[in-house]
Amino acid sequence: AVGTRLPNPWGLYDMHGNVLEWCYDWHGAYPGGNVTDPTGLASGSYRVFRGGGWSLDGRYCRSAGRGGDVPSGRSLVLGFRVALVPVP
């Protein structure tokens, strides 16, 4: 059930450990130096996935964990997070 464990330091619940999550970004090397609000690649062959899945060691269950796969890639530990923007 959602929220059955303690929140992370930012007050968010259940952010890690279920499945690696697809992101909309194209995968590629980060630019050097400090970047604020990077836009990412305009196109590519691989989409980004982040986080950590149930089959991975705990050290890999973090938001900064990042990989890439073809958009048609499938795995038992690769999924997505359903999100809803609240309507004011």
Secondary structure, DSSP 4 states (H G I P E B T S, - for coil): -TT-S---TTS--S-SSS-EEEEEEEP-PPPSS--SS----S--S-EEEES--TTS-GGG-STT-EEEE-TT---TTEE-----PPP-
